Amino acid sequence: MLTEALVRDAIRAAVADFDPDLLAADTPFYDLGLDSLDQVKILLVIEERHRLQVADGDLDRCGSIQAILAYFGEGDAPI
């Protein structure tokens, strides 16, 4: 099961010079200067590490830590 700590670890791995521990779980990534490429990198790390998959077109549903957890909480989508 994906946890907030695992999402933060993915952010740390995907985005250089960004401390995800300073990020509130419900703060949109865009509000902190992360762009769509950063968001894709985060999701790719999650997919690779946890064998989960974000469906095409669902990128907009995964714009914060809380949103990622809610997305996968709706039913893990194994690769």
Secondary structure, DSSP 8 states (H G I E B T S, - for coil): ---HHHHHHHHHHHSTT--GGGS-TTS-GGGGT--HHHHHHHHHHHHHHHTB---TT-GGG-SSHHHHHHHHHT---B-
